[in-house]
Amino acid sequence: MLLARVIGSVWTTQKEKGMENIKLLITQPLNAKREHQGNHVIAMDRLGAGVGELVLITQGLAAQKVAEEKRPPIDAAIVGIVDSFEVNE
């Protein structure tokens, strides 16, 4: 899983079959210090996350299993909205 911040939304007028009712958000993966880490990830959102929120993202087959549709063509899904987290070093 990845920790990420939602930084935007994606709107499409045409989608592949199975993606018609899927909301897509642009996320920025973060490290434990909340610093940017890696490339942006476009993730499916069924939880209602908003811009600025911290989220947990899963990728690959695990992301496809989150969708109600049978194996939609997605690579990432938001599986949690983070209220807080703590790192002990």
PDB file of N, CA, C and O in Angstrom:
ATOM      1  N   MET A   1       0.836  -1.189   0.000  1.00  0.00           N
ATOM      2  CA  MET A   1       0.000   0.000   0.000  1.00  0.00           C
ATOM      3  C   MET A   1       0.871   1.238   0.000  1.00  0.00           C
ATOM      4  O   MET A   1       2.024   1.209   0.428  1.00  0.00           O
ATOM      5  N   LEU A   2       0.303   2.320  -0.484  1.00  0.00           N
ATOM      6  CA  LEU A   2       0.980   3.611  -0.506  1.00  0.00           C
ATOM      7  C   LEU A   2       0.201   4.618   0.321  1.00  0.00           C
ATOM      8  O   LEU A   2      -1.029   4.588   0.358  1.00  0.00           O
ATOM      9  N   LEU A   3       0.926   5.506   0.982  1.00  0.00           N
ATOM     10  CA  LEU A   3       0.330   6.679   1.609  1.00  0.00           C
ATOM     11  C   LEU A   3       0.415   7.782   0.567  1.00  0.00           C
ATOM     12  O   LEU A   3       1.473   7.980  -0.030  1.00  0.00           O
ATOM     13  N   ALA A   4      -0.678   8.505   0.337  1.00  0.00           N
ATOM     14  CA  ALA A   4      -0.678   9.545  -0.693  1.00  0.00           C
ATOM     15  C   ALA A   4      -1.613  10.679  -0.305  1.00  0.00           C
ATOM     16  O   ALA A   4      -2.475  10.530   0.562  1.00  0.00           O
ATOM     17  N   ARG A   5      -1.422  11.823  -0.970  1.00  0.00           N
ATOM     18  CA  ARG A   5      -2.316  12.969  -0.807  1.00  0.00           C
ATOM     19  C   ARG A   5      -3.067  13.160  -2.119  1.00  0.00           C
ATOM     20  O   ARG A   5      -2.472  13.108  -3.195  1.00  0.00           O
ATOM     21  N   VAL A   6      -4.377  13.381  -2.027  1.00  0.00           N
ATOM     22  CA  VAL A   6      -5.183  13.659  -3.215  1.00  0.00           C
ATOM     23  C   VAL A   6      -4.880  15.084  -3.659  1.00  0.00           C
ATOM     24  O   VAL A   6      -5.012  16.027  -2.879  1.00  0.00           O
ATOM     25  N   ILE A   7      -4.471  15.236  -4.921  1.00  0.00           N
ATOM     26  CA  ILE A   7      -4.114  16.562  -5.424  1.00  0.00           C
ATOM     27  C   ILE A   7      -4.999  17.024  -6.577  1.00  0.00           C
ATOM     28  O   ILE A   7      -4.852  18.154  -7.041  1.00  0.00           O
ATOM     29  N   GLY A   8      -5.910  16.183  -7.052  1.00  0.00           N
ATOM     30  CA  GLY A   8      -6.773  16.609  -8.142  1.00  0.00           C
ATOM     31  C   GLY A   8      -7.721  15.507  -8.584  1.00  0.00           C
ATOM     32  O   GLY A   8      -7.709  14.399  -8.048  1.00  0.00           O
ATOM     33  N   SER A   9      -8.541  15.835  -9.573  1.00  0.00           N
ATOM     34  CA  SER A   9      -9.530  14.905 -10.120  1.00  0.00           C
ATOM     35  C   SER A   9      -9.313  14.743 -11.613  1.00  0.00           C
ATOM     36  O   SER A   9      -8.705  15.593 -12.264  1.00  0.00           O
ATOM     37  N   VAL A  10      -9.818  13.638 -12.143  1.00  0.00           N
ATOM     38  CA  VAL A  10      -9.773  13.380 -13.579  1.00  0.00           C
ATOM     39  C   VAL A  10     -11.211  13.237 -14.058  1.00  0.00           C
ATOM     40  O   VAL A  10     -11.981  12.459 -13.495  1.00  0.00           O
ATOM     41  N   TRP A  11     -11.572  13.980 -15.090  1.00  0.00           N
ATOM     42  CA  TRP A  11     -12.890  13.860 -15.703  1.00  0.00           C
ATOM     43  C   TRP A  11     -12.705  13.325 -17.110  1.00  0.00           C
ATOM     44  O   TRP A  11     -11.851  13.808 -17.853  1.00  0.00           O
ATOM     45  N   THR A  12     -13.498  12.331 -17.479  1.00  0.00           N
ATOM     46  CA  THR A  12     -13.429  11.769 -18.826  1.00  0.00           C
ATOM     47  C   THR A  12     -14.834  11.672 -19.403  1.00  0.00           C
ATOM     48  O   THR A  12     -15.794  11.385 -18.689  1.00  0.00           O
ATOM     49  N   THR A  13     -14.938  11.913 -20.699  1.00  0.00           N
ATOM     50  CA  THR A  13     -16.235  11.783 -21.358  1.00  0.00           C
ATOM     51  C   THR A  13     -16.422  10.386 -21.930  1.00  0.00           C
ATOM     52  O   THR A  13     -17.552   9.948 -22.145  1.00  0.00           O
ATOM     53  N   GLN A  14     -15.336   9.693 -22.175  1.00  0.00           N
ATOM     54  CA  GLN A  14     -15.375   8.323 -22.690  1.00  0.00           C
ATOM     55  C   GLN A  14     -14.526   7.441 -21.785  1.00  0.00           C
ATOM     56  O   GLN A  14     -13.394   7.792 -21.452  1.00  0.00           O
ATOM     57  N   LYS A  15     -15.072   6.297 -21.388  1.00  0.00           N
ATOM     58  CA  LYS A  15     -14.332   5.350 -20.550  1.00  0.00           C
ATOM     59  C   LYS A  15     -14.527   3.945 -21.090  1.00  0.00           C
ATOM     60  O   LYS A  15     -15.518   3.653 -21.760  1.00  0.00           O
ATOM     61  N   GLU A  16     -13.572   3.082 -20.790  1.00  0.00           N
ATOM     62  CA  GLU A  16     -13.695   1.671 -21.128  1.00  0.00           C
ATOM     63  C   GLU A  16     -14.880   1.072 -20.374  1.00  0.00           C
ATOM     64  O   GLU A  16     -15.271   1.556 -19.312  1.00  0.00           O
ATOM     65  N   LYS A  17     -15.442   0.009 -20.950  1.00  0.00           N
ATOM     66  CA  LYS A  17     -16.546  -0.694 -20.309  1.00  0.00           C
ATOM     67  C   LYS A  17     -16.108  -1.147 -18.916  1.00  0.00           C
ATOM     68  O   LYS A  17     -15.000  -1.655 -18.742  1.00  0.00           O
ATOM     69  N   GLY A  18     -16.967  -0.965 -17.945  1.00  0.00           N
ATOM     70  CA  GLY A  18     -16.660  -1.326 -16.568  1.00  0.00           C
ATOM     71  C   GLY A  18     -16.141  -0.164 -15.750  1.00  0.00           C
ATOM     72  O   GLY A  18     -15.982  -0.278 -14.535  1.00  0.00           O
ATOM     73  N   MET A  19     -15.871   0.971 -16.414  1.00  0.00           N
ATOM     74  CA  MET A  19     -15.348   2.143 -15.698  1.00  0.00           C
ATOM     75  C   MET A  19     -16.336   3.303 -15.692  1.00  0.00           C
ATOM     76  O   MET A  19     -16.007   4.391 -15.220  1.00  0.00           O
ATOM     77  N   GLU A  20     -17.533   3.085 -16.207  1.00  0.00           N
ATOM     78  CA  GLU A  20     -18.495   4.173 -16.385  1.00  0.00           C
ATOM     79  C   GLU A  20     -18.812   4.926 -15.098  1.00  0.00           C
ATOM     80  O   GLU A  20     -18.964   6.147 -15.135  1.00  0.00           O
ATOM     81  N   ASN A  21     -18.914   4.256 -13.991  1.00  0.00           N
ATOM     82  CA  ASN A  21     -19.302   4.901 -12.733  1.00  0.00           C
ATOM     83  C   ASN A  21     -18.150   5.016 -11.748  1.00  0.00           C
ATOM     84  O   ASN A  21     -18.369   5.116 -10.541  1.00  0.00           O
ATOM     85  N   ILE A  22     -16.932   5.003 -12.254  1.00  0.00           N
ATOM     86  CA  ILE A  22     -15.757   5.060 -11.393  1.00  0.00           C
ATOM     87  C   ILE A  22     -15.206   6.480 -11.346  1.00  0.00           C
ATOM     88  O   ILE A  22     -14.915   7.074 -12.384  1.00  0.00           O
ATOM     89  N   LYS A  23     -15.064   7.024 -10.133  1.00  0.00           N
ATOM     90  CA  LYS A  23     -14.458   8.342  -9.912  1.00  0.00           C
ATOM     91  C   LYS A  23     -12.945   8.154  -9.867  1.00  0.00           C
ATOM     92  O   LYS A  23     -12.447   7.246  -9.202  1.00  0.00           O
ATOM     93  N   LEU A  24     -12.210   9.019 -10.581  1.00  0.00           N
ATOM     94  CA  LEU A  24     -10.754   8.938 -10.631  1.00  0.00           C
ATOM     95  C   LEU A  24     -10.134  10.173  -9.997  1.00  0.00           C
ATOM     96  O   LEU A  24     -10.545  11.299 -10.281  1.00  0.00           O
ATOM     97  N   LEU A  25      -9.142   9.959  -9.135  1.00  0.00           N
ATOM     98  CA  LEU A  25      -8.443  11.058  -8.474  1.00  0.00           C
ATOM     99  C   LEU A  25      -6.948  10.981  -8.760  1.00  0.00           C
ATOM    100  O   LEU A  25      -6.394   9.895  -8.927  1.00  0.00           O
ATOM    101  N   ILE A  26      -6.303  12.140  -8.814  1.00  0.00           N
ATOM    102  CA  ILE A  26      -4.854  12.211  -8.967  1.00  0.00           C
ATOM    103  C   ILE A  26      -4.267  12.287  -7.569  1.00  0.00           C
ATOM    104  O   ILE A  26      -4.662  13.132  -6.766  1.00  0.00           O
ATOM    105  N   THR A  27      -3.325  11.401  -7.281  1.00  0.00           N
ATOM    106  CA  THR A  27      -2.714  11.366  -5.956  1.00  0.00           C
ATOM    107  C   THR A  27      -1.199  11.482  -6.066  1.00  0.00           C
ATOM    108  O   THR A  27      -0.604  11.111  -7.078  1.00  0.00           O
ATOM    109  N   GLN A  28      -0.591  12.002  -5.010  1.00  0.00           N
ATOM    110  CA  GLN A  28       0.868  12.114  -4.915  1.00  0.00           C
ATOM    111  C   GLN A  28       1.332  11.219  -3.773  1.00  0.00           C
ATOM    112  O   GLN A  28       1.052  11.515  -2.612  1.00  0.00           O
ATOM    113  N   PRO A  29       2.041  10.123  -4.079  1.00  0.00           N
ATOM    114  CA  PRO A  29       2.576   9.282  -3.007  1.00  0.00           C
ATOM    115  C   PRO A  29       3.507  10.075  -2.088  1.00  0.00           C
ATOM    116  O   PRO A  29       4.211  10.985  -2.525  1.00  0.00           O
ATOM    117  N   LEU A  30       3.491   9.705  -0.799  1.00  0.00           N
ATOM    118  CA  LEU A  30       4.287  10.391   0.218  1.00  0.00           C
ATOM    119  C   LEU A  30       5.102   9.374   1.003  1.00  0.00           C
ATOM    120  O   LEU A  30       4.748   8.197   1.080  1.00  0.00           O
ATOM    121  N   ASN A  31       6.203   9.851   1.587  1.00  0.00           N
ATOM    122  CA  ASN A  31       6.949   9.007   2.520  1.00  0.00           C
ATOM    123  C   ASN A  31       6.425   9.269   3.935  1.00  0.00           C
ATOM    124  O   ASN A  31       5.462  10.017   4.105  1.00  0.00           O
ATOM    125  N   ALA A  32       7.040   8.670   4.934  1.00  0.00           N
ATOM    126  CA  ALA A  32       6.566   8.800   6.317  1.00  0.00           C
ATOM    127  C   ALA A  32       6.682  10.222   6.857  1.00  0.00           C
ATOM    128  O   ALA A  32       6.038  10.563   7.849  1.00  0.00           O
ATOM    129  N   LYS A  33       7.510  11.064   6.201  1.00  0.00           N
ATOM    130  CA  LYS A  33       7.647  12.467   6.609  1.00  0.00           C
ATOM    131  C   LYS A  33       6.717  13.380   5.813  1.00  0.00           C
ATOM    132  O   LYS A  33       6.825  14.605   5.873  1.00  0.00           O
ATOM    133  N   ARG A  34       5.808  12.766   5.074  1.00  0.00           N
ATOM    134  CA  ARG A  34       4.838  13.472   4.224  1.00  0.00           C
ATOM    135  C   ARG A  34       5.503  14.242   3.091  1.00  0.00           C
ATOM    136  O   ARG A  34       4.968  15.246   2.622  1.00  0.00           O
ATOM    137  N   GLU A  35       6.658  13.780   2.652  1.00  0.00           N
ATOM    138  CA  GLU A  35       7.358  14.374   1.510  1.00  0.00           C
ATOM    139  C   GLU A  35       6.997  13.583   0.251  1.00  0.00           C
ATOM    140  O   GLU A  35       6.766  12.375   0.310  1.00  0.00           O
ATOM    141  N   HIS A  36       6.950  14.287  -0.895  1.00  0.00           N
ATOM    142  CA  HIS A  36       6.635  13.625  -2.161  1.00  0.00           C
ATOM    143  C   HIS A  36       7.604  12.481  -2.406  1.00  0.00           C
ATOM    144  O   HIS A  36       8.807  12.603  -2.179  1.00  0.00           O
ATOM    145  N   GLN A  37       7.060  11.378  -2.868  1.00  0.00           N
ATOM    146  CA  GLN A  37       7.882  10.214  -3.165  1.00  0.00           C
ATOM    147  C   GLN A  37       7.327   9.535  -4.409  1.00  0.00           C
ATOM    148  O   GLN A  37       6.246   8.947  -4.364  1.00  0.00           O
ATOM    149  N   GLY A  38       8.046   9.610  -5.504  1.00  0.00           N
ATOM    150  CA  GLY A  38       7.614   8.933  -6.724  1.00  0.00           C
ATOM    151  C   GLY A  38       6.662   9.757  -7.565  1.00  0.00           C
ATOM    152  O   GLY A  38       6.390  10.924  -7.283  1.00  0.00           O
ATOM    153  N   ASN A  39       6.164   9.108  -8.610  1.00  0.00           N
ATOM    154  CA  ASN A  39       5.279   9.749  -9.583  1.00  0.00           C
ATOM    155  C   ASN A  39       3.833   9.781  -9.101  1.00  0.00           C
ATOM    156  O   ASN A  39       3.441   9.019  -8.217  1.00  0.00           O
ATOM    157  N   HIS A  40       3.051  10.674  -9.698  1.00  0.00           N
ATOM    158  CA  HIS A  40       1.622  10.743  -9.403  1.00  0.00           C
ATOM    159  C   HIS A  40       0.962   9.410  -9.752  1.00  0.00           C
ATOM    160  O   HIS A  40       1.417   8.688 -10.638  1.00  0.00           O
ATOM    161  N   VAL A  41      -0.107   9.105  -9.044  1.00  0.00           N
ATOM    162  CA  VAL A  41      -0.874   7.890  -9.297  1.00  0.00           C
ATOM    163  C   VAL A  41      -2.330   8.296  -9.475  1.00  0.00           C
ATOM    164  O   VAL A  41      -2.888   9.011  -8.643  1.00  0.00           O
ATOM    165  N   ILE A  42      -2.944   7.835 -10.567  1.00  0.00           N
ATOM    166  CA  ILE A  42      -4.378   8.048 -10.758  1.00  0.00           C
ATOM    167  C   ILE A  42      -5.074   6.831 -10.170  1.00  0.00           C
ATOM    168  O   ILE A  42      -4.813   5.697 -10.573  1.00  0.00           O
ATOM    169  N   ALA A  43      -5.963   7.077  -9.213  1.00  0.00           N
ATOM    170  CA  ALA A  43      -6.584   5.979  -8.471  1.00  0.00           C
ATOM    171  C   ALA A  43      -8.102   6.076  -8.484  1.00  0.00           C
ATOM    172  O   ALA A  43      -8.670   7.167  -8.442  1.00  0.00           O
ATOM    173  N   MET A  44      -8.746   4.921  -8.544  1.00  0.00           N
ATOM    174  CA  MET A  44     -10.193   4.829  -8.423  1.00  0.00           C
ATOM    175  C   MET A  44     -10.585   5.177  -6.986  1.00  0.00           C
ATOM    176  O   MET A  44      -9.901   4.799  -6.035  1.00  0.00           O
ATOM    177  N   ASP A  45     -11.702   5.906  -6.845  1.00  0.00           N
ATOM    178  CA  ASP A  45     -12.165   6.289  -5.505  1.00  0.00           C
ATOM    179  C   ASP A  45     -13.631   5.954  -5.336  1.00  0.00           C
ATOM    180  O   ASP A  45     -14.480   6.485  -6.051  1.00  0.00           O
ATOM    181  N   ARG A  46     -13.931   5.078  -4.397  1.00  0.00           N
ATOM    182  CA  ARG A  46     -15.320   4.762  -4.035  1.00  0.00           C
ATOM    183  C   ARG A  46     -15.660   5.264  -2.634  1.00  0.00           C
ATOM    184  O   ARG A  46     -16.782   5.084  -2.159  1.00  0.00           O
ATOM    185  N   LEU A  47     -14.682   5.898  -1.972  1.00  0.00           N
ATOM    186  CA  LEU A  47     -14.884   6.329  -0.585  1.00  0.00           C
ATOM    187  C   LEU A  47     -15.275   7.792  -0.444  1.00  0.00           C
ATOM    188  O   LEU A  47     -15.700   8.215   0.631  1.00  0.00           O
ATOM    189  N   GLY A  48     -15.139   8.569  -1.511  1.00  0.00           N
ATOM    190  CA  GLY A  48     -15.484   9.983  -1.435  1.00  0.00           C
ATOM    191  C   GLY A  48     -14.358  10.861  -0.943  1.00  0.00           C
ATOM    192  O   GLY A  48     -14.609  11.890  -0.315  1.00  0.00           O
ATOM    193  N   ALA A  49     -13.118  10.477  -1.214  1.00  0.00           N
ATOM    194  CA  ALA A  49     -11.967  11.292  -0.812  1.00  0.00           C
ATOM    195  C   ALA A  49     -11.983  12.620  -1.561  1.00  0.00           C
ATOM    196  O   ALA A  49     -12.501  12.712  -2.674  1.00  0.00           O
ATOM    197  N   GLY A  50     -11.412  13.641  -0.939  1.00  0.00           N
ATOM    198  CA  GLY A  50     -11.366  14.962  -1.550  1.00  0.00           C
ATOM    199  C   GLY A  50      -9.949  15.484  -1.655  1.00  0.00           C
ATOM    200  O   GLY A  50      -9.023  14.953  -1.042  1.00  0.00           O
ATOM    201  N   VAL A  51      -9.798  16.536  -2.445  1.00  0.00           N
ATOM    202  CA  VAL A  51      -8.488  17.158  -2.635  1.00  0.00           C
ATOM    203  C   VAL A  51      -7.931  17.586  -1.281  1.00  0.00           C
ATOM    204  O   VAL A  51      -8.633  18.189  -0.470  1.00  0.00           O
ATOM    205  N   GLY A  52      -6.653  17.264  -1.048  1.00  0.00           N
ATOM    206  CA  GLY A  52      -5.981  17.606   0.193  1.00  0.00           C
ATOM    207  C   GLY A  52      -5.973  16.490   1.223  1.00  0.00           C
ATOM    208  O   GLY A  52      -5.181  16.533   2.164  1.00  0.00           O
ATOM    209  N   GLU A  53      -6.833  15.494   1.070  1.00  0.00           N
ATOM    210  CA  GLU A  53      -6.894  14.418   2.060  1.00  0.00           C
ATOM    211  C   GLU A  53      -5.771  13.408   1.866  1.00  0.00           C
ATOM    212  O   GLU A  53      -5.304  13.174   0.751  1.00  0.00           O
ATOM    213  N   LEU A  54      -5.349  12.815   2.984  1.00  0.00           N
ATOM    214  CA  LEU A  54      -4.397  11.709   2.949  1.00  0.00           C
ATOM    215  C   LEU A  54      -5.181  10.421   2.754  1.00  0.00           C
ATOM    216  O   LEU A  54      -6.219  10.213   3.382  1.00  0.00           O
ATOM    217  N   VAL A  55      -4.676   9.554   1.875  1.00  0.00           N
ATOM    218  CA  VAL A  55      -5.368   8.308   1.568  1.00  0.00           C
ATOM    219  C   VAL A  55      -4.384   7.146   1.523  1.00  0.00           C
ATOM    220  O   VAL A  55      -3.175   7.340   1.397  1.00  0.00           O
ATOM    221  N   LEU A  56      -4.923   5.938   1.628  1.00  0.00           N
ATOM    222  CA  LEU A  56      -4.158   4.718   1.400  1.00  0.00           C
ATOM    223  C   LEU A  56      -4.544   4.184   0.035  1.00  0.00           C
ATOM    224  O   LEU A  56      -5.725   4.125  -0.307  1.00  0.00           O
ATOM    225  N   ILE A  57      -3.549   3.798  -0.742  1.00  0.00           N
ATOM    226  CA  ILE A  57      -3.772   3.298  -2.096  1.00  0.00           C
ATOM    227  C   ILE A  57      -3.232   1.880  -2.197  1.00  0.00           C
ATOM    228  O   ILE A  57      -2.153   1.578  -1.688  1.00  0.00           O
ATOM    229  N   THR A  58      -3.988   1.018  -2.854  1.00  0.00           N
ATOM    230  CA  THR A  58      -3.494  -0.303  -3.213  1.00  0.00           C
ATOM    231  C   THR A  58      -3.400  -0.356  -4.730  1.00  0.00           C
ATOM    232  O   THR A  58      -4.112   0.366  -5.427  1.00  0.00           O
ATOM    233  N   GLN A  59      -2.522  -1.210  -5.236  1.00  0.00           N
ATOM    234  CA  GLN A  59      -2.292  -1.253  -6.677  1.00  0.00           C
ATOM    235  C   GLN A  59      -2.397  -2.675  -7.219  1.00  0.00           C
ATOM    236  O   GLN A  59      -2.378  -3.648  -6.466  1.00  0.00           O
ATOM    237  N   GLY A  60      -2.508  -2.773  -8.543  1.00  0.00           N
ATOM    238  CA  GLY A  60      -2.521  -4.067  -9.222  1.00  0.00           C
ATOM    239  C   GLY A  60      -3.813  -4.833  -9.023  1.00  0.00           C
ATOM    240  O   GLY A  60      -4.893  -4.247  -8.951  1.00  0.00           O
ATOM    241  N   LEU A  61      -3.692  -6.151  -8.936  1.00  0.00           N
ATOM    242  CA  LEU A  61      -4.860  -7.013  -8.800  1.00  0.00           C
ATOM    243  C   LEU A  61      -5.674  -6.686  -7.551  1.00  0.00           C
ATOM    244  O   LEU A  61      -6.900  -6.787  -7.565  1.00  0.00           O
ATOM    245  N   ALA A  62      -5.002  -6.297  -6.481  1.00  0.00           N
ATOM    246  CA  ALA A  62      -5.718  -5.916  -5.257  1.00  0.00           C
ATOM    247  C   ALA A  62      -6.640  -4.731  -5.522  1.00  0.00           C
ATOM    248  O   ALA A  62      -7.738  -4.670  -4.969  1.00  0.00           O
ATOM    249  N   ALA A  63      -6.210  -3.790  -6.358  1.00  0.00           N
ATOM    250  CA  ALA A  63      -7.048  -2.635  -6.699  1.00  0.00           C
ATOM    251  C   ALA A  63      -8.261  -3.071  -7.504  1.00  0.00           C
ATOM    252  O   ALA A  63      -9.360  -2.560  -7.288  1.00  0.00           O
ATOM    253  N   GLN A  64      -8.081  -4.001  -8.422  1.00  0.00           N
ATOM    254  CA  GLN A  64      -9.205  -4.478  -9.225  1.00  0.00           C
ATOM    255  C   GLN A  64     -10.244  -5.177  -8.360  1.00  0.00           C
ATOM    256  O   GLN A  64     -11.438  -5.112  -8.655  1.00  0.00           O
ATOM    257  N   LYS A  65      -9.808  -5.840  -7.303  1.00  0.00           N
ATOM    258  CA  LYS A  65     -10.742  -6.544  -6.421  1.00  0.00           C
ATOM    259  C   LYS A  65     -11.608  -5.582  -5.613  1.00  0.00           C
ATOM    260  O   LYS A  65     -12.676  -5.966  -5.136  1.00  0.00           O
ATOM    261  N   VAL A  66     -11.163  -4.341  -5.454  1.00  0.00           N
ATOM    262  CA  VAL A  66     -11.938  -3.334  -4.723  1.00  0.00           C
ATOM    263  C   VAL A  66     -13.171  -2.920  -5.519  1.00  0.00           C
ATOM    264  O   VAL A  66     -14.209  -2.595  -4.944  1.00  0.00           O
ATOM    265  N   ALA A  67     -13.052  -2.933  -6.837  1.00  0.00           N
ATOM    266  CA  ALA A  67     -14.146  -2.483  -7.706  1.00  0.00           C
ATOM    267  C   ALA A  67     -15.306  -3.472  -7.661  1.00  0.00           C
ATOM    268  O   ALA A  67     -15.103  -4.677  -7.516  1.00  0.00           O
ATOM    269  N   GLU A  68     -16.518  -2.950  -7.788  1.00  0.00           N
ATOM    270  CA  GLU A  68     -17.697  -3.807  -7.841  1.00  0.00           C
ATOM    271  C   GLU A  68     -17.780  -4.519  -9.181  1.00  0.00           C
ATOM    272  O   GLU A  68     -18.289  -5.637  -9.263  1.00  0.00           O
ATOM    273  N   GLU A  69     -17.279  -3.872 -10.240  1.00  0.00           N
ATOM    274  CA  GLU A  69     -17.296  -4.466 -11.562  1.00  0.00           C
ATOM    275  C   GLU A  69     -16.306  -5.622 -11.606  1.00  0.00           C
ATOM    276  O   GLU A  69     -15.386  -5.697 -10.791  1.00  0.00           O
ATOM    277  N   LYS A  70     -16.499  -6.504 -12.547  1.00  0.00           N
ATOM    278  CA  LYS A  70     -15.604  -7.656 -12.664  1.00  0.00           C
ATOM    279  C   LYS A  70     -14.336  -7.254 -13.402  1.00  0.00           C
ATOM    280  O   LYS A  70     -14.347  -7.061 -14.617  1.00  0.00           O
ATOM    281  N   ARG A  71     -13.226  -7.129 -12.646  1.00  0.00           N
ATOM    282  CA  ARG A  71     -11.893  -6.827 -13.166  1.00  0.00           C
ATOM    283  C   ARG A  71     -11.866  -5.634 -14.122  1.00  0.00           C
ATOM    284  O   ARG A  71     -11.541  -5.802 -15.298  1.00  0.00           O
ATOM    285  N   PRO A  72     -12.197  -4.447 -13.649  1.00  0.00           N
ATOM    286  CA  PRO A  72     -12.110  -3.259 -14.508  1.00  0.00           C
ATOM    287  C   PRO A  72     -10.645  -2.958 -14.827  1.00  0.00           C
ATOM    288  O   PRO A  72      -9.754  -3.404 -14.104  1.00  0.00           O
ATOM    289  N   PRO A  73     -10.389  -2.211 -15.893  1.00  0.00           N
ATOM    290  CA  PRO A  73      -9.004  -1.901 -16.277  1.00  0.00           C
ATOM    291  C   PRO A  73      -8.413  -0.776 -15.426  1.00  0.00           C
ATOM    292  O   PRO A  73      -8.139   0.311 -15.936  1.00  0.00           O
ATOM    293  N   ILE A  74      -8.219  -1.033 -14.140  1.00  0.00           N
ATOM    294  CA  ILE A  74      -7.621  -0.035 -13.252  1.00  0.00           C
ATOM    295  C   ILE A  74      -6.339  -0.595 -12.653  1.00  0.00           C
ATOM    296  O   ILE A  74      -6.155  -1.810 -12.581  1.00  0.00           O
ATOM    297  N   ASP A  75      -5.461   0.295 -12.226  1.00  0.00           N
ATOM    298  CA  ASP A  75      -4.191  -0.118 -11.632  1.00  0.00           C
ATOM    299  C   ASP A  75      -4.078   0.284 -10.166  1.00  0.00           C
ATOM    300  O   ASP A  75      -3.250  -0.264  -9.438  1.00  0.00           O
ATOM    301  N   ALA A  76      -4.904   1.240  -9.720  1.00  0.00           N
ATOM    302  CA  ALA A  76      -4.790   1.731  -8.344  1.00  0.00           C
ATOM    303  C   ALA A  76      -6.172   2.085  -7.806  1.00  0.00           C
ATOM    304  O   ALA A  76      -7.040   2.549  -8.545  1.00  0.00           O
ATOM    305  N   ALA A  77      -6.362   1.858  -6.500  1.00  0.00           N
ATOM    306  CA  ALA A  77      -7.632   2.181  -5.849  1.00  0.00           C
ATOM    307  C   ALA A  77      -7.373   2.734  -4.457  1.00  0.00           C
ATOM    308  O   ALA A  77      -6.484   2.273  -3.740  1.00  0.00           O
ATOM    309  N   ILE A  78      -8.166   3.729  -4.092  1.00  0.00           N
ATOM    310  CA  ILE A  78      -8.114   4.275  -2.737  1.00  0.00           C
ATOM    311  C   ILE A  78      -8.899   3.325  -1.838  1.00  0.00           C
ATOM    312  O   ILE A  78     -10.069   3.040  -2.090  1.00  0.00           O
ATOM    313  N   VAL A  79      -8.240   2.837  -0.783  1.00  0.00           N
ATOM    314  CA  VAL A  79      -8.879   1.871   0.114  1.00  0.00           C
ATOM    315  C   VAL A  79      -9.049   2.410   1.529  1.00  0.00           C
ATOM    316  O   VAL A  79      -9.581   1.718   2.397  1.00  0.00           O
ATOM    317  N   GLY A  80      -8.601   3.640   1.767  1.00  0.00           N
ATOM    318  CA  GLY A  80      -8.765   4.238   3.085  1.00  0.00           C
ATOM    319  C   GLY A  80      -8.501   5.728   3.060  1.00  0.00           C
ATOM    320  O   GLY A  80      -7.646   6.203   2.313  1.00  0.00           O
ATOM    321  N   ILE A  81      -9.241   6.468   3.882  1.00  0.00           N
ATOM    322  CA  ILE A  81      -8.988   7.893   4.087  1.00  0.00           C
ATOM    323  C   ILE A  81      -8.336   8.000   5.464  1.00  0.00           C
ATOM    324  O   ILE A  81      -8.920   7.588   6.466  1.00  0.00           O
ATOM    325  N   VAL A  82      -7.131   8.550   5.508  1.00  0.00           N
ATOM    326  CA  VAL A  82      -6.314   8.561   6.723  1.00  0.00           C
ATOM    327  C   VAL A  82      -6.723   9.716   7.632  1.00  0.00           C
ATOM    328  O   VAL A  82      -6.720  10.873   7.210  1.00  0.00           O
ATOM    329  N   ASP A  83      -7.071   9.407   8.870  1.00  0.00           N
ATOM    330  CA  ASP A  83      -7.370  10.436   9.866  1.00  0.00           C
ATOM    331  C   ASP A  83      -6.077  10.950  10.486  1.00  0.00           C
ATOM    332  O   ASP A  83      -5.899  12.155  10.662  1.00  0.00           O
ATOM    333  N   SER A  84      -5.185  10.034  10.812  1.00  0.00           N
ATOM    334  CA  SER A  84      -3.889  10.411  11.372  1.00  0.00           C
ATOM    335  C   SER A  84      -2.961   9.210  11.285  1.00  0.00           C
ATOM    336  O   SER A  84      -3.402   8.079  11.082  1.00  0.00           O
ATOM    337  N   PHE A  85      -1.669   9.474  11.443  1.00  0.00           N
ATOM    338  CA  PHE A  85      -0.706   8.391  11.556  1.00  0.00           C
ATOM    339  C   PHE A  85       0.485   8.881  12.351  1.00  0.00           C
ATOM    340  O   PHE A  85       0.738  10.083  12.442  1.00  0.00           O
ATOM    341  N   GLU A  86       1.216   7.936  12.926  1.00  0.00           N
ATOM    342  CA  GLU A  86       2.351   8.268  13.781  1.00  0.00           C
ATOM    343  C   GLU A  86       3.536   7.402  13.382  1.00  0.00           C
ATOM    344  O   GLU A  86       3.385   6.205  13.136  1.00  0.00           O
ATOM    345  N   VAL A  87       4.718   8.014  13.319  1.00  0.00           N
ATOM    346  CA  VAL A  87       5.941   7.288  13.003  1.00  0.00           C
ATOM    347  C   VAL A  87       6.885   7.417  14.188  1.00  0.00           C
ATOM    348  O   VAL A  87       7.214   8.526  14.608  1.00  0.00           O
ATOM    349  N   ASN A  88       7.315   6.299  14.720  1.00  0.00           N
ATOM    350  CA  ASN A  88       8.286   6.291  15.817  1.00  0.00           C
ATOM    351  C   ASN A  88       9.629   5.848  15.260  1.00  0.00           C
ATOM    352  O   ASN A  88       9.774   4.711  14.813  1.00  0.00           O
ATOM    353  N   GLU A  89      10.605   6.739  15.286  1.00  0.00           N
ATOM    354  CA  GLU A  89      11.927   6.407  14.737  1.00  0.00           C
ATOM    355  C   GLU A  89      12.911   6.082  15.825  1.00  0.00           C
ATOM    356  O   GLU A  89      14.070   5.781  15.539  1.00  0.00           O
TER     357      GLU A  89
END
